[in-house]
Amino acid sequence: MSLRTAIPRLPRAATFVWRNGLWDLSVMALAFAFYTVVREFSSGRHTEATFNGITVVQTEQHLGLFHEASIQALFMPSETMIRVFNSIYTYGHFWLIGVVAVWLFIWHRERFLLIRNAVLITGAISLLCFNLYPVAPPRLMPGAFGAIDTLALFSRVNYENSGFFVNNYAALPSLHVAWNLLICLGIATTVRHPVVRFFCMVMPLVMSMTVVVTGNHYIIDVIAGYIVAMVGLGAALLLREHGWRVGQLVRGAREAPVSA
């Protein structure tokens, strides 16, 4: 095949890739690879993360928010309830994100792009926070500063057997809460059924309780999760409304004549 005949086929190939989601899969794969690389920067920082965790606890005590251990204690007598929270923590995160992403991509492409961008922007902000300010979660904190790791007690999927994919000091903010909120907003703004919208209203609250009960996050982490989710969504909305201006600037720079 000659270069002259191959070049006109490139736009059609690009369209095929776009319509079949290969571009989006590539973006997600690149984001995950970037996360994996940057995650290594926070490894071996246990002392710093523990010190920051103590600072978070002291801040919560000052604000009257330090109730993680007492909230967990309400549910610890019931193994059934702990297993329920463990399941929500495990399957209400990446599994839920994956299912909703496929559904939005196939049937609601514009909404998919908005939520995808919001998730990526939120993840980027959080990754920066994790590396600038690593925080040990309650499950890794000593004594009265900490809480029980319920996943290690009653779940086959836990941090001990998922070490390669885990940043133990990615507590502040909570991406479980942030991404769950974004996914539920994506569903609620797409489906008008009252039962579905009720689920979308309740699920972020349930996830907020879950990350505390399982010993994975502080209450401040939950609040920070809501904040970064809204910042990510706001940035995604701005990108949707004004992103074309960036394209125009890039095209203008390319087409501008170069002075001798």
VENRA-V514799 format. One record per backbone hydrogen bond with DSSP energy under -0.5 kcal/mol. CO is the residue of the C=O (numbers start at 1). NH is the residue of the N-H. Records with the same first field share a line. If there is no record, write none. Layout:
CO = NH ; NH
This chain:
2 = 6
3 = 7
4 = 8
6 = 9 ; 10
7 = 10 ; 11
8 = 12
9 = 13
10 = 14
11 = 15
12 = 16
13 = 17
14 = 18
15 = 19
16 = 20
17 = 22 ; 23
18 = 21
21 = 25
22 = 26
23 = 27
24 = 28
25 = 29
26 = 30
27 = 31
28 = 32
29 = 33
30 = 34
31 = 35
32 = 36
33 = 37
34 = 38
35 = 39
36 = 40
37 = 40
38 = 41
39 = 42
40 = 43
42 = 45
45 = 49
46 = 50
47 = 51
48 = 52
49 = 53 ; 136
50 = 54
51 = 55
52 = 56
53 = 57
54 = 58
55 = 59
56 = 60
57 = 61
58 = 62
59 = 63
60 = 64 ; 65 ; 66
61 = 64
65 = 67
67 = 71
68 = 72
69 = 73
70 = 74
71 = 74 ; 75
72 = 75 ; 76
73 = 77
75 = 78
77 = 79
78 = 82
79 = 83
80 = 84
81 = 85
82 = 86
83 = 87
84 = 88
85 = 89
86 = 90
87 = 91
88 = 92
90 = 93 ; 95
91 = 96
93 = 97
94 = 98
95 = 99
96 = 100
97 = 101
98 = 102
99 = 103
100 = 104
101 = 105
102 = 106
103 = 107
104 = 108
108 = 112
109 = 113
110 = 114
111 = 115
112 = 116
113 = 117
114 = 118
115 = 119
116 = 120
117 = 121
118 = 122
119 = 123
120 = 124
121 = 125
122 = 126
123 = 127
124 = 128
125 = 129
126 = 130
127 = 131
128 = 132
129 = 133
135 = 171
137 = 140
138 = 141 ; 147
142 = 145
143 = 146
148 = 150
149 = 153
150 = 154
151 = 155
156 = 158
158 = 161
162 = 165
163 = 166
166 = 168
167 = 170
168 = 137
169 = 135 ; 171
171 = 173
173 = 175
174 = 178
175 = 179
176 = 180
177 = 181
178 = 182
179 = 183
180 = 184
181 = 185
182 = 186
183 = 187
184 = 188
185 = 189
187 = 190 ; 191
193 = 197
194 = 198
195 = 199
196 = 200
197 = 201
198 = 202
199 = 203
200 = 204
202 = 205 ; 206
203 = 207
204 = 208
205 = 209
206 = 210
207 = 211
208 = 212
209 = 213
210 = 214
211 = 216 ; 217
212 = 215
214 = 150
215 = 139
218 = 222
219 = 223
220 = 224
221 = 174 ; 225
222 = 226
223 = 227
224 = 228
225 = 229
226 = 230
227 = 231
228 = 232
229 = 233
230 = 234
231 = 235
232 = 236
233 = 237
234 = 238
235 = 239
236 = 240
237 = 241
238 = 242
239 = 243
242 = 245 ; 246
243 = 246 ; 247
244 = 248
245 = 249
246 = 250
247 = 251
248 = 252
249 = 253
250 = 254
251 = 255
252 = 256
257 = 259
